[in-house]
Amino acid sequence: MKKALMLAAAALAGYAVWTKVQQDREERDLWAEVTDSFGENSFAARSDAPQEPSGA
């Protein structure tokens, strides 16, 4: 009986660790997706924006 309880406790702890790892991985992937694409088009010059005269 004691072995079964220990096995159940170990399985529960393993499941808790596994779900935490999965959540951390999903959060890391989300942040990577957001930060990797941040510099690509965020501050691109608009073609319709007024430009300063170059001969001033």
Summary of the structure (lengths in Angstrom):
residues: 56
radius of gyration: 26.2
end to end distance: 88.8
largest distance: 89.0
contacts: 79
relative contact order: 0.06
helix: 70%
strand: 0%
